[in-house]
Amino acid sequence: MADIPRLNGVIRALESGKPAFATFSPANADAALALHGTKYDGVVFETEHNVWDGPNVRDGLQYLLNRGQIARSGTIAPALTPIVRIPPNGAEKNQFLAKQALDLGAYGIVWPHVSTVDQAYNAVSSCRYPRMKDKPLYEPFGQRGDGPHGAVRYWGLSQQEYYERADVWPLAPKGELLVILMIEDLEGIANLRDMLKEVPGIGAILIGEGDLSQELGYARQYEHPVVLDHMRQIREIAKEFDVVVGHPHVDAKNVARVLEEGYRFLMPAPERTYKGLELGLELAGRK
């Protein structure tokens, strides 16, 4: 089997030792087209607070691709790596939504409101194919159903090549799938250390400070000292296990602080002039 270069641009940036940059976007063709030519490593198609619509997700994935860019780059890796935030909270364990997003070709799943070890295990397990107990990397046991025809076409691989790469990073070093857990409540913070200790295959932790700030009594006051202190707790726990931590509300005003605090998955919104993204890339040494 030919050696295949890294396809997931978010993972590529993280493996280089640099922070990765992504943005939330509606899952549709127009939104995907609007992202052409931007410098993001990836895009998270947002279906938690938007209606889940499989055909729209598929259209968004397809319209991210640019045949000219692919031909000039000499690689089948997409310019922007598509990841999908699915609708259910972690406690709902709706594996089928992760399965459908991955079967369409997504390179990762964002799981909202993961608060327990059991929920974290379910999230990773849902994104892996099953294997025999005597095989390496058996845990977490894979529960993804086998139907990757759309993903095979979208990734541009043979079916066997897809199976080789369709595992979770960094547990599988060549894996192209990124499992991102959102920690958005006090229960999640209390259980985070056990999650990271007991569930291999968690690619990143994304702090949901919107919901967290609601519970703390400071709704959407992202700079409030109490909110920032709880975000610090999440960062410090993740750092113990060398797990990437993401910040979903980055702009030109806070990007320097966010980088200094050690966030490695930054999500600047598409501002009119992309000030947050441009400044973040410069400060991260990526320009």
C-alpha beads as a LAMMPS data file, in Angstrom:
LAMMPS data file: protein, C-alpha beads

287 atoms
286 bonds

1 atom types
1 bond types

-500.0 500.0 xlo xhi
-500.0 500.0 ylo yhi
-500.0 500.0 zlo zhi

Masses

1 110.0

Atoms # bond

1 1 1 0.000 0.000 0.000
2 1 1 1.456 3.343 -1.038
3 1 1 2.480 5.762 1.654
4 1 1 -0.301 8.334 1.963
5 1 1 0.558 11.811 3.279
6 1 1 -1.381 13.324 6.142
7 1 1 -4.886 14.213 4.942
8 1 1 -6.330 15.910 8.024
9 1 1 -5.029 19.480 8.023
10 1 1 -5.919 20.095 11.671
11 1 1 -3.879 17.090 12.742
12 1 1 -1.087 18.139 10.358
13 1 1 -0.807 21.519 12.077
14 1 1 -0.845 19.968 15.543
15 1 1 1.805 17.401 14.600
16 1 1 4.035 20.237 13.408
17 1 1 3.936 21.713 16.897
18 1 1 1.824 24.673 15.834
19 1 1 -1.736 25.589 16.897
20 1 1 -4.503 24.652 14.466
21 1 1 -7.178 27.116 13.351
22 1 1 -10.762 26.290 12.440
23 1 1 -14.150 27.970 12.394
24 1 1 -17.789 27.043 12.866
25 1 1 -19.939 27.150 9.746
26 1 1 -23.442 26.176 8.688
27 1 1 -23.459 22.874 6.831
28 1 1 -24.459 23.914 3.345
29 1 1 -22.987 24.644 -0.073
30 1 1 -23.087 28.458 0.144
31 1 1 -21.292 28.561 3.482
32 1 1 -18.660 26.143 2.206
33 1 1 -18.057 28.237 -0.922
34 1 1 -17.581 31.342 1.222
35 1 1 -14.644 29.644 2.969
36 1 1 -12.672 29.091 -0.239
37 1 1 -9.317 30.814 -0.162
38 1 1 -9.263 31.317 3.617
39 1 1 -6.317 30.193 5.713
40 1 1 -8.173 27.993 8.169
41 1 1 -6.888 24.460 8.677
42 1 1 -10.404 23.169 9.096
43 1 1 -14.084 23.930 9.412
44 1 1 -16.576 22.560 11.933
45 1 1 -19.969 22.196 10.318
46 1 1 -22.419 23.179 13.029
47 1 1 -25.446 20.897 13.416
48 1 1 -25.936 21.064 17.193
49 1 1 -27.905 24.306 17.121
50 1 1 -28.788 24.027 13.447
51 1 1 -31.055 21.295 12.122
52 1 1 -29.281 18.038 11.308
53 1 1 -29.634 17.559 7.547
54 1 1 -27.514 14.819 6.007
55 1 1 -27.816 16.063 2.394
56 1 1 -26.797 19.573 3.501
57 1 1 -23.772 18.170 5.324
58 1 1 -22.871 16.218 2.187
59 1 1 -23.228 19.353 0.037
60 1 1 -21.065 21.331 2.432
61 1 1 -18.371 18.676 2.260
62 1 1 -18.436 18.589 -1.529
63 1 1 -18.402 22.374 -1.985
64 1 1 -15.335 22.714 0.223
65 1 1 -13.358 20.893 -2.466
66 1 1 -11.596 22.804 -5.204
67 1 1 -10.232 20.709 -8.062
68 1 1 -7.704 23.359 -9.059
69 1 1 -6.309 23.569 -5.535
70 1 1 -6.077 19.777 -5.301
71 1 1 -4.278 19.541 -8.670
72 1 1 -1.809 22.309 -7.798
73 1 1 -1.091 20.911 -4.331
74 1 1 -0.212 17.460 -5.628
75 1 1 -2.134 15.861 -2.766
76 1 1 -5.691 14.665 -2.280
77 1 1 -5.834 16.368 1.124
78 1 1 -8.573 19.029 1.221
79 1 1 -7.494 22.626 1.762
80 1 1 -9.936 22.853 4.695
81 1 1 -10.517 19.746 6.764
82 1 1 -14.240 19.198 7.439
83 1 1 -15.344 18.189 10.929
84 1 1 -18.963 17.960 12.105
85 1 1 -20.452 18.976 15.445
86 1 1 -23.387 16.620 15.871
87 1 1 -26.607 17.554 17.725
88 1 1 -26.873 15.209 20.742
89 1 1 -25.404 15.841 24.165
90 1 1 -22.943 13.215 25.320
91 1 1 -25.494 11.595 27.619
92 1 1 -27.752 10.842 24.647
93 1 1 -25.105 8.580 23.057
94 1 1 -26.550 8.897 19.552
95 1 1 -23.888 6.940 17.741
96 1 1 -25.785 6.946 14.458
97 1 1 -25.181 10.654 13.873
98 1 1 -21.427 10.231 14.200
99 1 1 -21.612 7.211 11.903
100 1 1 -23.551 9.129 9.248
101 1 1 -21.225 12.144 9.362
102 1 1 -18.157 9.931 9.063
103 1 1 -19.716 7.887 6.264
104 1 1 -20.251 11.129 4.322
105 1 1 -16.541 11.875 4.612
106 1 1 -16.060 14.003 7.744
107 1 1 -12.592 13.871 9.276
108 1 1 -13.796 14.233 12.834
109 1 1 -16.680 14.650 15.226
110 1 1 -17.307 17.268 17.896
111 1 1 -19.392 15.800 20.745
112 1 1 -21.279 18.445 22.807
113 1 1 -21.734 18.225 26.572
114 1 1 -19.548 15.257 27.447
115 1 1 -19.568 14.974 31.223
116 1 1 -18.609 11.426 32.267
117 1 1 -16.114 8.677 31.502
118 1 1 -18.899 6.554 30.037
119 1 1 -19.930 9.350 27.671
120 1 1 -16.316 9.927 26.616
121 1 1 -15.872 6.215 25.922
122 1 1 -19.037 6.194 23.813
123 1 1 -17.804 9.170 21.774
124 1 1 -14.496 7.541 20.861
125 1 1 -15.988 4.085 20.413
126 1 1 -18.581 5.439 17.969
127 1 1 -15.835 6.687 15.662
128 1 1 -13.876 3.404 15.469
129 1 1 -14.417 0.179 13.600
130 1 1 -14.467 -2.995 15.743
131 1 1 -11.487 -5.337 15.918
132 1 1 -10.528 -8.575 17.645
133 1 1 -9.278 -8.438 21.214
134 1 1 -5.862 -9.753 20.231
135 1 1 -5.282 -6.865 17.812
136 1 1 -3.351 -3.714 18.784
137 1 1 -5.282 -0.675 19.971
138 1 1 -8.363 -2.732 20.851
139 1 1 -9.706 -0.165 23.325
140 1 1 -11.940 1.738 23.132
141 1 1 -13.834 -1.040 21.378
142 1 1 -15.093 0.196 18.018
143 1 1 -18.822 0.346 17.381
144 1 1 -18.946 2.164 14.044
145 1 1 -20.971 0.272 11.451
146 1 1 -19.358 -0.570 8.121
147 1 1 -20.648 1.554 5.252
148 1 1 -17.916 4.010 4.215
149 1 1 -18.680 4.239 0.489
150 1 1 -19.250 8.001 0.518
151 1 1 -16.183 8.609 2.673
152 1 1 -13.991 6.454 0.438
153 1 1 -14.979 8.537 -2.571
154 1 1 -14.637 11.832 -0.717
155 1 1 -11.182 11.012 0.679
156 1 1 -9.990 9.727 -2.699
157 1 1 -8.714 6.420 -1.318
158 1 1 -9.354 2.771 -2.002
159 1 1 -11.578 1.060 0.521
160 1 1 -8.648 -0.739 2.155
161 1 1 -6.646 2.490 2.300
162 1 1 -9.595 4.176 3.976
163 1 1 -9.817 1.431 6.612
164 1 1 -6.102 1.920 7.329
165 1 1 -6.607 5.639 7.992
166 1 1 -10.135 5.751 9.440
167 1 1 -9.104 5.554 13.074
168 1 1 -8.779 8.109 15.839
169 1 1 -5.677 10.246 16.299
170 1 1 -3.412 10.274 18.271
171 1 1 -4.244 6.762 19.528
172 1 1 -3.586 5.502 15.987
173 1 1 -0.590 7.526 14.755
174 1 1 -1.751 7.364 11.115
175 1 1 -5.397 7.916 12.037
176 1 1 -7.121 10.804 10.284
177 1 1 -10.195 11.072 12.543
178 1 1 -10.306 13.657 15.300
179 1 1 -12.635 13.065 18.261
180 1 1 -13.254 16.355 20.034
181 1 1 -15.113 16.367 23.345
182 1 1 -16.798 19.533 24.564
183 1 1 -16.509 20.177 28.288
184 1 1 -19.332 22.547 29.088
185 1 1 -20.386 21.975 32.700
186 1 1 -19.084 21.462 36.218
187 1 1 -19.699 17.711 36.079
188 1 1 -17.496 17.508 33.005
189 1 1 -14.695 19.412 34.737
190 1 1 -14.960 17.161 37.788
191 1 1 -14.691 14.035 35.628
192 1 1 -12.223 15.286 33.012
193 1 1 -9.117 13.819 34.623
194 1 1 -10.721 10.379 34.739
195 1 1 -11.892 10.717 31.125
196 1 1 -8.375 11.457 29.911
197 1 1 -6.891 8.750 32.113
198 1 1 -9.326 5.982 31.181
199 1 1 -10.338 6.715 27.557
200 1 1 -7.558 6.679 24.959
201 1 1 -8.274 8.254 21.593
202 1 1 -9.524 11.671 22.700
203 1 1 -8.013 14.040 20.148
204 1 1 -8.932 17.364 21.738
205 1 1 -10.999 19.020 24.421
206 1 1 -13.055 22.006 23.285
207 1 1 -14.248 24.242 26.098
208 1 1 -17.888 25.255 25.808
209 1 1 -17.667 28.425 27.842
210 1 1 -21.107 29.567 26.715
211 1 1 -22.921 26.779 28.525
212 1 1 -20.322 26.703 31.286
213 1 1 -20.849 30.404 31.946
214 1 1 -24.613 29.788 32.108
215 1 1 -24.177 27.243 34.881
216 1 1 -21.734 29.473 36.730
217 1 1 -24.254 32.345 36.696
218 1 1 -22.321 34.604 34.313
219 1 1 -24.040 33.865 31.007
220 1 1 -21.804 34.645 28.004
221 1 1 -19.493 36.776 30.143
222 1 1 -16.460 35.086 28.631
223 1 1 -13.937 37.371 30.328
224 1 1 -15.424 37.067 33.820
225 1 1 -12.784 35.916 36.327
226 1 1 -14.929 33.006 37.535
227 1 1 -15.455 31.741 33.981
228 1 1 -11.772 32.163 33.132
229 1 1 -10.773 30.292 36.276
230 1 1 -12.874 27.266 35.338
231 1 1 -11.423 27.350 31.828
232 1 1 -7.969 27.372 33.419
233 1 1 -8.862 24.237 35.378
234 1 1 -9.786 22.452 32.140
235 1 1 -6.539 23.532 30.463
236 1 1 -4.402 22.389 33.365
237 1 1 -6.043 18.965 33.553
238 1 1 -5.644 18.441 29.800
239 1 1 -2.016 19.546 29.990
240 1 1 -1.310 16.724 32.443
241 1 1 -2.168 14.276 29.651
242 1 1 -0.751 16.337 26.758
243 1 1 -4.213 16.627 25.201
244 1 1 -5.011 19.537 22.908
245 1 1 -7.412 22.145 24.311
246 1 1 -9.581 24.278 22.041
247 1 1 -11.153 27.726 22.432
248 1 1 -14.339 28.365 20.393
249 1 1 -14.542 32.158 20.696
250 1 1 -11.364 33.718 19.339
251 1 1 -11.001 37.175 17.799
252 1 1 -8.373 39.846 17.346
253 1 1 -8.953 41.101 20.887
254 1 1 -8.236 37.862 22.737
255 1 1 -6.133 35.753 20.372
256 1 1 -2.787 36.763 21.928
257 1 1 -4.007 35.777 25.398
258 1 1 -5.555 32.561 24.121
259 1 1 -2.271 31.497 22.510
260 1 1 -0.266 32.504 25.575
261 1 1 -2.538 30.397 27.777
262 1 1 -1.698 27.311 25.729
263 1 1 -4.766 26.702 23.595
264 1 1 -3.821 24.705 20.495
265 1 1 -7.140 24.510 18.625
266 1 1 -8.390 28.022 17.984
267 1 1 -11.701 28.939 16.383
268 1 1 -11.732 32.528 15.109
269 1 1 -15.071 33.503 13.600
270 1 1 -15.032 34.623 9.939
271 1 1 -14.756 38.360 10.570
272 1 1 -15.042 40.600 7.524
273 1 1 -11.263 40.983 7.330
274 1 1 -10.348 37.771 9.196
275 1 1 -8.465 39.839 11.764
276 1 1 -8.558 37.158 14.457
277 1 1 -7.319 34.472 12.092
278 1 1 -4.600 36.601 10.516
279 1 1 -3.288 37.840 13.866
280 1 1 -3.462 34.367 15.353
281 1 1 -1.446 32.852 12.498
282 1 1 1.151 35.588 12.866
283 1 1 1.472 35.183 16.635
284 1 1 1.628 31.395 16.273
285 1 1 4.536 31.684 13.859
286 1 1 2.582 30.351 10.920
287 1 1 2.878 33.289 8.477

Bonds

1 1 1 2
2 1 2 3
3 1 3 4
4 1 4 5
5 1 5 6
6 1 6 7
7 1 7 8
8 1 8 9
9 1 9 10
10 1 10 11
11 1 11 12
12 1 12 13
13 1 13 14
14 1 14 15
15 1 15 16
16 1 16 17
17 1 17 18
18 1 18 19
19 1 19 20
20 1 20 21
21 1 21 22
22 1 22 23
23 1 23 24
24 1 24 25
25 1 25 26
26 1 26 27
27 1 27 28
28 1 28 29
29 1 29 30
30 1 30 31
31 1 31 32
32 1 32 33
33 1 33 34
34 1 34 35
35 1 35 36
36 1 36 37
37 1 37 38
38 1 38 39
39 1 39 40
40 1 40 41
41 1 41 42
42 1 42 43
43 1 43 44
44 1 44 45
45 1 45 46
46 1 46 47
47 1 47 48
48 1 48 49
49 1 49 50
50 1 50 51
51 1 51 52
52 1 52 53
53 1 53 54
54 1 54 55
55 1 55 56
56 1 56 57
57 1 57 58
58 1 58 59
59 1 59 60
60 1 60 61
61 1 61 62
62 1 62 63
63 1 63 64
64 1 64 65
65 1 65 66
66 1 66 67
67 1 67 68
68 1 68 69
69 1 69 70
70 1 70 71
71 1 71 72
72 1 72 73
73 1 73 74
74 1 74 75
75 1 75 76
76 1 76 77
77 1 77 78
78 1 78 79
79 1 79 80
80 1 80 81
81 1 81 82
82 1 82 83
83 1 83 84
84 1 84 85
85 1 85 86
86 1 86 87
87 1 87 88
88 1 88 89
89 1 89 90
90 1 90 91
91 1 91 92
92 1 92 93
93 1 93 94
94 1 94 95
95 1 95 96
96 1 96 97
97 1 97 98
98 1 98 99
99 1 99 100
100 1 100 101
101 1 101 102
102 1 102 103
103 1 103 104
104 1 104 105
105 1 105 106
106 1 106 107
107 1 107 108
108 1 108 109
109 1 109 110
110 1 110 111
111 1 111 112
112 1 112 113
113 1 113 114
114 1 114 115
115 1 115 116
116 1 116 117
117 1 117 118
118 1 118 119
119 1 119 120
120 1 120 121
121 1 121 122
122 1 122 123
123 1 123 124
124 1 124 125
125 1 125 126
126 1 126 127
127 1 127 128
128 1 128 129
129 1 129 130
130 1 130 131
131 1 131 132
132 1 132 133
133 1 133 134
134 1 134 135
135 1 135 136
136 1 136 137
137 1 137 138
138 1 138 139
139 1 139 140
140 1 140 141
141 1 141 142
142 1 142 143
143 1 143 144
144 1 144 145
145 1 145 146
146 1 146 147
147 1 147 148
148 1 148 149
149 1 149 150
150 1 150 151
151 1 151 152
152 1 152 153
153 1 153 154
154 1 154 155
155 1 155 156
156 1 156 157
157 1 157 158
158 1 158 159
159 1 159 160
160 1 160 161
161 1 161 162
162 1 162 163
163 1 163 164
164 1 164 165
165 1 165 166
166 1 166 167
167 1 167 168
168 1 168 169
169 1 169 170
170 1 170 171
171 1 171 172
172 1 172 173
173 1 173 174
174 1 174 175
175 1 175 176
176 1 176 177
177 1 177 178
178 1 178 179
179 1 179 180
180 1 180 181
181 1 181 182
182 1 182 183
183 1 183 184
184 1 184 185
185 1 185 186
186 1 186 187
187 1 187 188
188 1 188 189
189 1 189 190
190 1 190 191
191 1 191 192
192 1 192 193
193 1 193 194
194 1 194 195
195 1 195 196
196 1 196 197
197 1 197 198
198 1 198 199
199 1 199 200
200 1 200 201
201 1 201 202
202 1 202 203
203 1 203 204
204 1 204 205
205 1 205 206
206 1 206 207
207 1 207 208
208 1 208 209
209 1 209 210
210 1 210 211
211 1 211 212
212 1 212 213
213 1 213 214
214 1 214 215
215 1 215 216
216 1 216 217
217 1 217 218
218 1 218 219
219 1 219 220
220 1 220 221
221 1 221 222
222 1 222 223
223 1 223 224
224 1 224 225
225 1 225 226
226 1 226 227
227 1 227 228
228 1 228 229
229 1 229 230
230 1 230 231
231 1 231 232
232 1 232 233
233 1 233 234
234 1 234 235
235 1 235 236
236 1 236 237
237 1 237 238
238 1 238 239
239 1 239 240
240 1 240 241
241 1 241 242
242 1 242 243
243 1 243 244
244 1 244 245
245 1 245 246
246 1 246 247
247 1 247 248
248 1 248 249
249 1 249 250
250 1 250 251
251 1 251 252
252 1 252 253
253 1 253 254
254 1 254 255
255 1 255 256
256 1 256 257
257 1 257 258
258 1 258 259
259 1 259 260
260 1 260 261
261 1 261 262
262 1 262 263
263 1 263 264
264 1 264 265
265 1 265 266
266 1 266 267
267 1 267 268
268 1 268 269
269 1 269 270
270 1 270 271
271 1 271 272
272 1 272 273
273 1 273 274
274 1 274 275
275 1 275 276
276 1 276 277
277 1 277 278
278 1 278 279
279 1 279 280
280 1 280 281
281 1 281 282
282 1 282 283
283 1 283 284
284 1 284 285
285 1 285 286
286 1 286 287
